[in-house]
Amino acid sequence: PLAARIVGVLGSMFDPERIIVCGSIAEGIEPVLQAARAALPPRLHLPAPQLQRSRLGGDVVVRGAVARALELAREVAVPRLAEERLRAG
């Protein structure tokens, strides 16, 4: 299966212990992961990484983006704006 090839390439390049599929695709990916798990061992010269689906839900990517935007606003934008206002004031 294509998923086994992709994991095989990633496993050969980076040697990860675990590959986690996340986002909206994770909801129905288990049958694909099972097929990839079965096909992986003969394809790899390294120990096969664990294949799992994320349990964080389909909107995990959006949540991560929003969390990062809030973090940057607190760390960069707010201090910069406060500094500009103090200089102008």
Order of alpha helices (4+ residues) and beta strands (2+ residues): alpha-beta-alpha-beta-alpha-alpha
